Amino acid sequence: MTVLIKGGTVVNADRSLRADVLCENGVIIAVGENIEAPGGATVIDAGGQYVMPGGIDPHTHMQLPFMGTVTTEDFYSGTAAGLAGGTTMIIDFAIPNPQQNLIETYMQWREWAEKSVADYSFHVAVTWWDDSVYKDMETLVRDHGVNSFKHFMAYKGAIMADDEVLVNSFSRALELGAIPTVHAENGELVFRLQKELFEKGITGPEAHPLSRPPEVEGEAANRAIRIAEVLKVPLYIVHNSCIQSLEAITRARNEGQRVYGEVLAGHLLVDDSVYQHPDFDTAAAHVMSPPFRGKEHQKALWRGLQSGNLQTTATDHCCFCAEQKAMGKDDFRLIPNGTGGVENRMEVLWHHGVGEGRLTMNEFVAVTSTNAAQIFNIYPRKGSVSVGADADIVVWDPAATKLISAKTHHQNVEYNIFEGMEVTGCASHTLSQGKVVWADGQLNVERGAGRYVDRPPFAPYYDALKIAAQHAEPVAVKR
């Protein structure tokens, strides 16, 4: 399929220019002025619009078994919803139970993801440790294109990784040229606070943020950072929600440490008043971890994004319906943690970021696409409108308006955390692998069209060993 996007302004993270973009066989083959449309090409008139790299959401949970149930969004519906909002790739998580084999887990997620309509990749979680995990990490890096490993510092008694697991896994990631990532919350403190609140009779959703105060997140972020500092390994911290974790990241970066921070669109725009809603379903719909915070934290997170101390934006898209959330009707600890957002991330960030002067257009591209592509080693294949890159493109209409609502969204859940928010700036067209999959408010997707994207290691130790062996001096053996 050949597509010519004509008359728009190409916006990359590093520069903007008036140019046409020609795509053929899923790849961008030309970027320049006055490109003539080949015979039979589909022509998109992008006059007055911006042509940007498709969004990359580096943190989603499609079809996730969690807390005794499974998310309502699978890889088909979730990636389709993403395309409707301009997100053309997700990086999801393959999460083993304690003692579950990593390769077995990864292959299960690969099977579930075969129905995806857009490209995808996986972080693989390390939830326990023994020699098999050590070996499986190498297999995942070498044979399956995995270059990031996730560690949950929360969820005691389930998937929480203690310090021993962190030290072992971080060290192994360094050897393999992979980057460790962490969910930073002190699981021991959360467990204790949950128990105390429940025993005091505070059992509803209002207890959720009380059991996970900012200090719990800040302590875990700092601990992970200092472990990474000692081991000299880069670190990526997901869904930073508060001043305390941002300060830990900023301090480390000022000291020269390679620490990267992610922020969710929801944490930038939704505050903790949602947990006081008198309707259980509404309050429970917003239960996620870390929880939404007070407005002072939102202001700090925006500054972190503007300053470059937070580099990526995500959603932690993890949907549970009202019936599932009701599992915790009498005990907030049993409310499945998770909210949606993959469809609306780019819209709300454009409106409140670019539209309100917090971000330039180029910074918007950086934090919604390019930075994730660079951190996870798939740039410039992804995250760039340039010759040779995948034709994952969003044509953005800065004048289009939209009222966000669960009644009209494509996400497979009956609520939306941005419900009632009116935004200016939306995708008029989305291209995935050079095919027009969203246009004029309509999806045109093919089940299974999404591809698994290999992410190469940064400095694979086994290649370094081979090189060293080739240049090694003969070793004298005493007889």
Order of alpha helices (4+ residues) and beta strands (2+ residues): beta-beta-beta-beta-beta-beta-beta-beta-beta-beta-alpha-beta-alpha-beta-alpha-beta-alpha-beta-alpha-alpha-alpha-beta-alpha-beta-alpha-alpha-alpha-beta-alpha-alpha-alpha-alpha-beta-beta-beta-beta-alpha
